[in-house]
Amino acid sequence: MEVRRFLEDLAIRRQVSASTQNQAFSALLFFFEQILGRSLGEMSDTVRAKRGRRLPAVLSQDEVKRLITAAEGTPGLMLRLLYGTGMRLMECLRLRVKDVDYARGQIHIRAAKGNKDRIVMAPVALRDDFERHFGRLRQLFESDRRLQIAGVWLPDALSVKFPRAGEEWGWQWVFPSKLLAVDPRSGIQRRHHVHDGTLHRTIKEAARLSGITKPVSCHTLRHSFATHLLESGTDIRSVQDLLGHNSLETTQIYTHVMQKPGLGVRSPLDRLGAGPPEGFDKLTAGGRGAGPLDTLG
């Protein structure tokens, strides 16, 4: 079958990644079933690209400090929040005012990956920043109400059950966009949350300014959050809950990128100590001439 030969050619000759081959397979499956109205047939014996294990990039605490210091304003607050809570980028963008509860020291993440809710800590270091941010946000909210701008988008058809809920303070985005936009689903002009591209550009520029050569993205801060917690002795089950992982195996990958992997086991080379072993000078004496390493200078 030509489709099978094409997919195998991707894996064998072109050596594409597993995700690229899967994307090609999904596109062909959609084309055959939705456009041609035909079945793609049995594909279980097709040679598939193997998905290897890739360790995440993790910043040191000094690199994180340099990175978040280089970012200013609201984007800087968002980067500090990503590192301080371990939340994903879209979880940060979709935060509502009612989800930030500093009275209990908690931030509620709603309908995250897998449509699951979870609770993370509200970093004490950001309390004053959030108070100032909410002050500015309240002014923007009151201005929108005076101008009778439509309320924010609501999930799960809540706008049908509670038509005015989008105009309430608690439902406002924590990080709203400066500009209004037309909702493509309803055609209503309203204020949405910040676009994810804004934060992508911010972190790339912050990494450049701070001189970090590692690949850095918003998700790198999530990786660094988990790794630094484990390095500080936090129980891995607690880290799993904070990240919202279904499986402990997913969280365990961070044990491989810790500053001291293997529960702090020292390299045997470090146990040898400095300097030559006792009697080394006697062994090398005798005028045998210089070895190849000695000629390197």
Contacts in CASP RR format, 6 or more apart in sequence:
PFRMAT RR
TARGET T0000
AUTHOR 0000-0000-0000
METHOD contacts of the structure
MODEL  1
MEVRRFLEDLAIRRQVSASTQNQAFSALLFFFEQILGRSLGEMSDTVRAK
RGRRLPAVLSQDEVKRLITAAEGTPGLMLRLLYGTGMRLMECLRLRVKDV
DYARGQIHIRAAKGNKDRIVMAPVALRDDFERHFGRLRQLFESDRRLQIA
GVWLPDALSVKFPRAGEEWGWQWVFPSKLLAVDPRSGIQRRHHVHDGTLH
RTIKEAARLSGITKPVSCHTLRHSFATHLLESGTDIRSVQDLLGHNSLET
TQIYTHVMQKPGLGVRSPLDRLGAGPPEGFDKLTAGGRGAGPLDTLG
1 41 0 8 1.000
3 28 0 8 1.000
3 32 0 8 1.000
3 40 0 8 1.000
3 43 0 8 1.000
4 43 0 8 1.000
4 46 0 8 1.000
6 24 0 8 1.000
6 28 0 8 1.000
7 21 0 8 1.000
7 24 0 8 1.000
7 25 0 8 1.000
7 28 0 8 1.000
7 43 0 8 1.000
7 46 0 8 1.000
7 47 0 8 1.000
7 48 0 8 1.000
8 46 0 8 1.000
8 47 0 8 1.000
10 16 0 8 1.000
10 20 0 8 1.000
10 21 0 8 1.000
10 24 0 8 1.000
10 49 0 8 1.000
11 21 0 8 1.000
11 47 0 8 1.000
11 48 0 8 1.000
11 49 0 8 1.000
12 47 0 8 1.000
15 49 0 8 1.000
16 49 0 8 1.000
17 49 0 8 1.000
17 51 0 8 1.000
18 48 0 8 1.000
18 49 0 8 1.000
18 50 0 8 1.000
18 51 0 8 1.000
18 52 0 8 1.000
19 51 0 8 1.000
20 49 0 8 1.000
21 48 0 8 1.000
21 49 0 8 1.000
25 43 0 8 1.000
28 40 0 8 1.000
29 40 0 8 1.000
32 38 0 8 1.000
32 39 0 8 1.000
32 40 0 8 1.000
33 39 0 8 1.000
33 40 0 8 1.000
53 253 0 8 1.000
55 253 0 8 1.000
55 256 0 8 1.000
55 257 0 8 1.000
56 219 0 8 1.000
56 220 0 8 1.000
56 223 0 8 1.000
56 253 0 8 1.000
56 254 0 8 1.000
56 257 0 8 1.000
57 214 0 8 1.000
57 215 0 8 1.000
57 216 0 8 1.000
57 220 0 8 1.000
57 223 0 8 1.000
58 220 0 8 1.000
58 223 0 8 1.000
58 224 0 8 1.000
58 227 0 8 1.000
58 254 0 8 1.000
58 257 0 8 1.000
59 67 0 8 1.000
59 212 0 8 1.000
59 214 0 8 1.000
59 216 0 8 1.000
59 220 0 8 1.000
59 221 0 8 1.000
59 224 0 8 1.000
60 259 0 8 1.000
61 228 0 8 1.000
63 210 0 8 1.000
63 212 0 8 1.000
63 214 0 8 1.000
64 83 0 8 1.000
64 221 0 8 1.000
64 224 0 8 1.000
64 228 0 8 1.000
66 210 0 8 1.000
66 211 0 8 1.000
66 212 0 8 1.000
67 79 0 8 1.000
67 203 0 8 1.000
67 206 0 8 1.000
67 207 0 8 1.000
67 210 0 8 1.000
67 212 0 8 1.000
67 216 0 8 1.000
68 76 0 8 1.000
68 79 0 8 1.000
68 80 0 8 1.000
68 83 0 8 1.000
68 206 0 8 1.000
69 210 0 8 1.000
70 205 0 8 1.000
70 206 0 8 1.000
70 207 0 8 1.000
70 209 0 8 1.000
70 210 0 8 1.000
71 79 0 8 1.000
71 202 0 8 1.000
71 203 0 8 1.000
71 205 0 8 1.000
71 206 0 8 1.000
74 133 0 8 1.000
74 175 0 8 1.000
74 194 0 8 1.000
75 198 0 8 1.000
75 199 0 8 1.000
75 202 0 8 1.000
76 202 0 8 1.000
76 206 0 8 1.000
77 126 0 8 1.000
77 129 0 8 1.000
77 130 0 8 1.000
77 133 0 8 1.000
78 92 0 8 1.000
78 175 0 8 1.000
78 194 0 8 1.000
78 199 0 8 1.000
78 202 0 8 1.000
79 199 0 8 1.000
79 202 0 8 1.000
79 203 0 8 1.000
79 206 0 8 1.000
79 218 0 8 1.000
79 221 0 8 1.000
80 123 0 8 1.000
80 125 0 8 1.000
80 126 0 8 1.000
80 129 0 8 1.000
81 87 0 8 1.000
81 92 0 8 1.000
81 123 0 8 1.000
81 126 0 8 1.000
82 89 0 8 1.000
82 92 0 8 1.000
82 218 0 8 1.000
82 221 0 8 1.000
82 222 0 8 1.000
82 225 0 8 1.000
83 221 0 8 1.000
83 224 0 8 1.000
83 225 0 8 1.000
84 121 0 8 1.000
84 123 0 8 1.000
84 126 0 8 1.000
84 221 0 8 1.000
84 225 0 8 1.000
85 107 0 8 1.000
85 120 0 8 1.000
85 121 0 8 1.000
85 122 0 8 1.000
85 123 0 8 1.000
85 225 0 8 1.000
85 242 0 8 1.000
86 120 0 8 1.000
86 221 0 8 1.000
86 222 0 8 1.000
86 225 0 8 1.000
86 226 0 8 1.000
86 242 0 8 1.000
86 243 0 8 1.000
87 107 0 8 1.000
87 109 0 8 1.000
87 120 0 8 1.000
87 222 0 8 1.000
88 112 0 8 1.000
88 113 0 8 1.000
88 218 0 8 1.000
88 219 0 8 1.000
88 222 0 8 1.000
89 196 0 8 1.000
89 199 0 8 1.000
89 218 0 8 1.000
89 219 0 8 1.000
90 196 0 8 1.000
91 109 0 8 1.000
91 112 0 8 1.000
92 175 0 8 1.000
92 199 0 8 1.000
93 173 0 8 1.000
93 175 0 8 1.000
93 193 0 8 1.000
93 194 0 8 1.000
93 196 0 8 1.000
93 199 0 8 1.000
94 110 0 8 1.000
94 111 0 8 1.000
94 173 0 8 1.000
94 193 0 8 1.000
95 107 0 8 1.000
95 109 0 8 1.000
95 173 0 8 1.000
95 174 0 8 1.000
95 175 0 8 1.000
96 110 0 8 1.000
96 170 0 8 1.000
96 171 0 8 1.000
96 172 0 8 1.000
96 173 0 8 1.000
96 174 0 8 1.000
97 134 0 8 1.000
97 137 0 8 1.000
97 169 0 8 1.000
97 170 0 8 1.000
97 171 0 8 1.000
97 172 0 8 1.000
97 173 0 8 1.000
97 174 0 8 1.000
98 108 0 8 1.000
98 170 0 8 1.000
98 171 0 8 1.000
99 107 0 8 1.000
99 108 0 8 1.000
99 109 0 8 1.000
99 110 0 8 1.000
99 174 0 8 1.000
100 107 0 8 1.000
100 122 0 8 1.000
100 130 0 8 1.000
100 174 0 8 1.000
101 107 0 8 1.000
101 108 0 8 1.000
101 122 0 8 1.000
102 122 0 8 1.000
102 127 0 8 1.000
102 130 0 8 1.000
104 122 0 8 1.000
105 121 0 8 1.000
105 122 0 8 1.000
105 124 0 8 1.000
106 119 0 8 1.000
106 120 0 8 1.000
106 121 0 8 1.000
106 122 0 8 1.000
107 119 0 8 1.000
107 120 0 8 1.000
107 121 0 8 1.000
107 122 0 8 1.000
108 117 0 8 1.000
108 118 0 8 1.000
108 119 0 8 1.000
109 117 0 8 1.000
109 118 0 8 1.000
109 119 0 8 1.000
109 120 0 8 1.000
110 117 0 8 1.000
110 155 0 8 1.000
111 117 0 8 1.000
111 155 0 8 1.000
112 118 0 8 1.000
112 244 0 8 1.000
113 244 0 8 1.000
116 244 0 8 1.000
118 241 0 8 1.000
118 242 0 8 1.000
118 244 0 8 1.000
120 242 0 8 1.000
121 242 0 8 1.000
133 174 0 8 1.000
137 172 0 8 1.000
137 174 0 8 1.000
137 176 0 8 1.000
138 169 0 8 1.000
140 176 0 8 1.000
141 169 0 8 1.000
141 172 0 8 1.000
144 151 0 8 1.000
144 191 0 8 1.000
145 167 0 8 1.000
149 180 0 8 1.000
149 189 0 8 1.000
149 190 0 8 1.000
149 191 0 8 1.000
150 188 0 8 1.000
150 189 0 8 1.000
150 190 0 8 1.000
151 166 0 8 1.000
151 167 0 8 1.000
151 171 0 8 1.000
151 190 0 8 1.000
151 191 0 8 1.000
152 166 0 8 1.000
152 171 0 8 1.000
152 172 0 8 1.000
152 173 0 8 1.000
152 176 0 8 1.000
152 190 0 8 1.000
152 191 0 8 1.000
152 192 0 8 1.000
153 159 0 8 1.000
153 166 0 8 1.000
153 183 0 8 1.000
153 190 0 8 1.000
153 192 0 8 1.000
154 162 0 8 1.000
154 165 0 8 1.000
154 166 0 8 1.000
154 171 0 8 1.000
158 165 0 8 1.000
159 165 0 8 1.000
159 166 0 8 1.000
165 171 0 8 1.000
166 172 0 8 1.000
173 191 0 8 1.000
173 192 0 8 1.000
173 193 0 8 1.000
173 194 0 8 1.000
174 193 0 8 1.000
175 193 0 8 1.000
175 194 0 8 1.000
176 191 0 8 1.000
176 192 0 8 1.000
176 193 0 8 1.000
176 194 0 8 1.000
177 191 0 8 1.000
177 192 0 8 1.000
177 193 0 8 1.000
177 194 0 8 1.000
177 195 0 8 1.000
180 189 0 8 1.000
180 190 0 8 1.000
180 191 0 8 1.000
181 189 0 8 1.000
181 190 0 8 1.000
181 191 0 8 1.000
181 192 0 8 1.000
182 188 0 8 1.000
182 189 0 8 1.000
183 189 0 8 1.000
183 190 0 8 1.000
183 192 0 8 1.000
199 218 0 8 1.000
200 217 0 8 1.000
200 218 0 8 1.000
203 216 0 8 1.000
203 217 0 8 1.000
203 218 0 8 1.000
203 221 0 8 1.000
204 216 0 8 1.000
207 214 0 8 1.000
207 216 0 8 1.000
214 220 0 8 1.000
222 243 0 8 1.000
223 254 0 8 1.000
223 257 0 8 1.000
226 239 0 8 1.000
226 242 0 8 1.000
226 243 0 8 1.000
226 251 0 8 1.000
226 254 0 8 1.000
227 254 0 8 1.000
227 257 0 8 1.000
227 258 0 8 1.000
227 259 0 8 1.000
229 238 0 8 1.000
229 239 0 8 1.000
229 242 0 8 1.000
230 236 0 8 1.000
230 239 0 8 1.000
230 254 0 8 1.000
230 255 0 8 1.000
230 258 0 8 1.000
231 258 0 8 1.000
231 259 0 8 1.000
231 260 0 8 1.000
236 248 0 8 1.000
236 251 0 8 1.000
236 252 0 8 1.000
236 255 0 8 1.000
237 248 0 8 1.000
239 251 0 8 1.000
239 254 0 8 1.000
240 248 0 8 1.000
240 250 0 8 1.000
240 251 0 8 1.000
243 250 0 8 1.000
243 251 0 8 1.000
245 251 0 8 1.000
255 261 0 8 1.000
255 262 0 8 1.000
END
